[in-house]
Structures are given as C-alpha cells and as structure tokens.
Amino acid sequence: EESEKGVTADVYSYTIVMNAMQRRFLSGKGDRYMKDPQRAEELLARLVRKYEESGFTEGKLCPTSVTFGTVLSMYAAADRLRKENLSMNQSRSWLTRNVESSTQRIVSDVEYLGWGAENAERVLEWIIGLSERERRSRGIDSADGSHHHASGHDMFIRPCVQHFVTTSHAWANSGKGIEGAKRCESLKNRNISLYESTGYAELRPNVLLFGSLIDAYAKANEEEESAEHAERLLDEAENLFLHSHSSNPNERLSNIVYNQVIDAWSRRSSPKREAGALPGTRAENVLRRMMYNFRITGNEHMRPDVISYTGVMKAYINSPAGGEKALELLDEMNDEYMNGNRGAKPDTKAISVVIDACIKNGLSTEAERLFSDIDDSEKSIVMFNTILTGYKNEGRCHEAESVLRRMITLSDEGYANCSPNTLSYYLCIVALSKGKDEERATRGRILFNESIQRYRGGDSSCEPSTDLFNALAQVFSHSDMSCRENEVLTLLEEMESNGCTPTLESFNILIHTCSRAEANNTRNALQIAASAYNALDAAGLTADSVTYMSMIRAILNLMNDSEGKVQALTALFKKCCEGGFLNQHMINILAQDTSSDEFQSITGMSWSGRSDALQIESLPLEWSQHSTSQRKN
C-alpha cells in the first residue's frame, strides 16, 4: 500500500490476506484468533474507501463477490465458533474495541447470542448500499451493467444470493431460536424483492436460500408450528424448483431440503408428547412425498438416502410402535439399496437409531440381534449403552454386566470407541437395583469401585457422578444387607470427597432406606432419617412428595411412642400441605396405618371408613398443587 516503486495493492492482494485470516479463523486448531472477522472487515473497509475515492473507476480496486463473501463467512461462523471455544474452556477474548466500517460501527459486545449473525447482516446491508451508490455514480441503468461511463470498467459491486445464503446460515446457527428463523425469512424475502427490482442475475433465489431457512425453523424451538412452517417453506421451494431444468445444481431440488423438514419433525419427537405418533407420521409423509417427486421428475438428487430414513426413524422413536416402524423402515432401506439406491445403504448411525427404538419399545431381542450383526470395529459406546439401557429397564443385571465385560475386552484390544464410561457403569448398577440377585449389594459395590479406579487410573470418561452414587445407594436400599441405612449414609458422605454433591434424590433414597430398617435398628434409622430431612434447607434443597411420603413411612414404621408419632405426623402433614406436595397415596397410607381419631388429629379430616370421603379432589387445591402421584419408592 505504501510502495515507492509504483506497485500498489489491488483487490486480489486484499482478498488473499483476508483469506489467510479466514483460514486461521475457521480452523479448529489452537491458533484460532477471534479478532480476525473484524480485522478482515478493516481491510475490506480500506479497500472500499480507496475504490470510492477513485469515483468507482479503478477496476483493480473493485471488491468482488468473493472479497465480501470472505468477511460474511467469518461473521457467519462466529457464533458457532464462540460456542466451541466456550465449551473447550478456552480463554481467548474477543476483540472489544469498535472498528469503523463505511456505514456504522461494529457491534462490540460479543457475549450475547447472535453477535456474528448481526454483524453478517450489517455487512450484507453495506454491500447493498455500496452497490446502489456505485450504480448511481457510474450511471448504470440496466441489470447487465450497460450504459456506464466511458471511463468505467466491467466490474461491479453486486450483492448475490450466496451472500444472503451465508447470512441466513448465520442466523440459523446463531442459537436465537424462533427469532433467528424469522430473521432468515426476512432475508429470503429481501433477496426475492431485490431480485425482482434490480433484475440482477446474481440475486436469483436458489434452493440453498430455502434450505438455510428451513433449517432455521427446524432448530428454532420444540413447537410443532415451527415444523409446520418448515413444511410450508418446502411447498414454496417445490413451486419454484421442482420442475427446474437449470444447469445450476443450486437451482434444482435435492433430498437435502426434504431431509431438513424430516429433521424438523424428528426434533419434535418426545416421550412427553400426548399425540402419539404425529411427528413420525408427518416425517414419513415427507419421505413419501420425496419418493413420489423423484419418480415423476427422474431427478436422482431427490432420491431418499440414509439420512432421510434415519430422520424418519428418529421421528418415530418415541411413539408407541416406534420399534416396529423403525424395523419396517430398515427393511425398506435394504430393499432400496438392493434396487440400486446406493445412498440408502444403512450405516451404523441408522442401525443405532433402530436399536434405540427397539429398546424403548421393549423389543430387546430385536435390538440384540441387530447389535450382534455389527462388526466390533464399528461398534461404539453409544450402541453399547443403548443395549445396557434395555437390560437396565428389564432388570437383567447379569446380561448387563456381561456386555460391560465385553466393552472392556474390546477396549483392551484397541477399540477405543468401545471403552465403558460412567454411564455404562451407572446402567449396570441400576440393572442390579431392579433385579433379584441376592448378591446385588456386593456386585454393585464392585462395579462402583471399578469405575472409580478407572477414573483414578486416568480414564476421564469414568469421572464419578452423583447419579452413579445414587444408583449404588438404590442397590443398597433394595438389598437385604443389614444396617443398609448406615451404608447409604456412608455412601452419601463419600460423594463430596469424590467431587459430587448429593441431590434431593440422594436424601430421598436415604430417608426411604431408613423407613425399611430392621426392628433392632429403628432408633438409629429414625435419627438418620430425621437428620437427613432437617438437613435439606442447609443443602439448598426443598422436600417434595417423595420426601414427605418417605418420612411418613419412617415415622409410622420406626416410632413406638403413639403420642410422639401423632405429633410428628401432624407437623409433617402441615408442612407437606403448606408446600403443596400432598397426594392421594399419603392420605391412603395415613388412613390405613392410623386409627380414625389419630387420622383426624393428624390431618384435620374425619374418616368414617368410606373411601370417597378420603379423595384428594375434595381438599384445597393448594395442598397438592406441586405434588406427584407417582409412588417412586
């Protein structure tokens, strides 16, 4: 820029330096420099300033679509890379000073979601404004650039559809949810409006523009309306591109946009949904629509692939018949592959989804069959833990431990992806708590200690967790070992020395264990239960329905003093009602294990022996507004 030999930097000089910054910024290496987007824009602003000062006549200084696109792509990736940096606990700080651009100052506060997307959209607006100023300055009065001044050149600043696509991707991945999706839609509409008003061929809308918008709504939130909107955008894309014969592949439909809509529905599949198989049905409808359009157009790029089928399986995974549907779709994938659709060949991810669907629907035999057919080199910790989940659900502790031993063997043979983690041990221990093995307490402790030893030996994936401690506490609680309440108490005391914090579930397990103490240990057990209950406030925890139910059982089972028992239950019942945690089961237990007079003294309710007089619906709603009716213990 300051050469005395007449050699001056041109647009390519600037672009090369900006590209170097882009490569460093987008790399996953440790030398990522989070200032690079703004530094690249500083360079771009200098280039633009020189071009404007020349009256838009120096062609060698005219920024190209690639020059602008470099800065856009860096800002577009900024939100995602910032999240990566935070997750890796990197301490590099973002640039906090402002940088002057030709239009306004860069947003400097990068601590909020959407920082990169906002700056990308600001740069896009800058491009559009520059294009208009250049058009007026050079007297360009047609879309192809004719009738410009004789001193002009054949290069122009033009916004293009790729600039809009890049900015739309930025909002789709910004983490801004529905707000980001709406910003994407505004960009799509702006692109179409500019194309219609300017006639610039570079602005012709393409499938990528719709794809980024559909993806944004797919990720926006958990609401079905967002998936519905994504499907309506697919309708719009089909109207524009389904029968396109353009030589530009970006202007022809492919299975990508259909897969994005399928993904939108699969993201809304949840065990808590009340509508059953709706996401699965809607996702499968999109799959059938894609297959039909492939047949009528002959467009090979629209043919369903493994991603299409896997997405539909995921959408069905939480439906009542999800396992059966996943198996049907797997058979269809194999048929498609045998009939020449190479892209439909099932991969390990698809098989994993089918296994998961089978486990969640009680088809453990089918899951085991599929798992056994996978080569050891392709098995992963996720697959193993899915199989372990099935055994855990069914209390098949011996099978679970056998799988764990197989994982260790494969890991020792060099298959690092099969090495067990904390979750693996947790699932095996829970399987013990649900099983009937007489040695479950001993075996549970062995598994627990083994996990701790692996962690202390350098295996960070086996880091102790509160859930792991709670699982072993449940095993002790359900066992026939003597003084089990003391064992659970000792286990909870071990938590802090292992970097874990007891949760409400931990205290609830301890209190419930105390309520089942042997006859020769009632006094000690009652003292432990009362201490645990009284310690909740200091631990920053609030008793729930399970806590109160366990304490009621502890007092009923462990206290011999009738008068003291009534007093304790009265105070506990009052506290329970004040918190809104009363449920029908508590009322039934109190009615069953106390006399009519005692029941009335404790609850303030008279009981004539009629079951309908004890229904919780007849009591004040605030007494049970936070309760759970589930009999956890």
C-alpha angles and dihedrals in degrees: 000000000000099000116148092201098072095256107129131186114256133192092281092054090055093043093053093052091046090049090054089054090048093052092051093045096049094044119104092222128114093255094072107139112207093201093066099096091058093041089052090050090050089057091046091050090052091051093047091048091054091047092050091047089056088059089251089292103111102089093188088064097048109117113234130220088260092053092055092038091058092061092041093053092050093053090042090058095041098090093049094046092046089056089049091052092049092049089052089049091236114169102207108130125225119241107274100186122090123248121210115237127183092264112026143339120284116256101255102190103089096168094094130076115265098030093130093043093051092052092046090054091046090054089048090055088049090055092050092050093047091050091054093047091049091048092054094042095051095040094240109169104169138057093246092054098249125150095039121146118289090241090057131099137224098257124095140184103241132169109227136196091255089062089056091045092052092049091046090052088052092057092042090057098035096097091238094124117202092358090059091048091052090050088053090052092050089053091051091051091046091052092051092046093051092047091053094046099043103028090218108163089210089067097054105134115245140188092265090064091055091042094058090048094049089048090053093055091044089059097033101098142311095276119119090221089070091054089047089053091049088054091050089053088053087055089054092048091050091052090055104036113015095097096029116137094187117147087225107090090207089066094055126077119251134179089266096084091044090051089051091056090047087051089052090058095042089055088059094055108111136160088232095061116114097200094075114210099005097119091045093048092048092047092049090050088057089050091052090046090053092049092050093050090048090055096048096044102033087221103155091197089065094058115118114255138189090282090056094052095041090053092053091048090052090050090055096042096099097039121106093254097031094126094054092046092049091052091049091051091048090054089049091051091053090049091050090050093049089050093058104274097129092178092062095064108129114247130195092270091056091047090049091054091050091049090050091049091050092049092050091051098046096255094129093149091058090045091052091049093052092045094050090053092060116095113247090239090062098045118106141192089257092058093046092049090049090056089046089053089058092051090046092053091051096041092241095154098164093053090046093053091046089056090048091053090050090053091053092048093051091046090053089050091058103269096128092176089066097056111124119245135195091281091055092056092042092055092049092050092048088050087057092052090053095043132078100237110142091212095050095119092053094043092046091053091049091053091045093050091046091056091049091049092051089053093048088048091061104273102131091184088071095057109151116258135192088243090058091053091046091051092055090045088056090051090053091045093053095043130092094236116134120253090010091162088064090050092051091047091051090049092054089050089054091058097078094048087056095049096258130122123218113244131205087269089058092054092043091054090050094049092046091050089052091052088062097049122142118263092253093055104044097115094053092044093050091050091051092048093049092047091050092049093048091048094061096088093051089050091053092246132129123218116244136193092284091052093051093044091051092048091049089053091046093053093044094047102037108035119083098180104092094199093047090046092055092047092050093046092047092054091044093048091051092050091048093052093046089055093047095241102122116125137179094258092061091052091049093050093048091048091048098047103037134058121254091257093048091047092053092047092051100042106020088236125117118226122204095177094262112129094214090060090064100054114131090220088074092059128082110287093228090065091067105022094115099033130122119215093201112115095223097172 
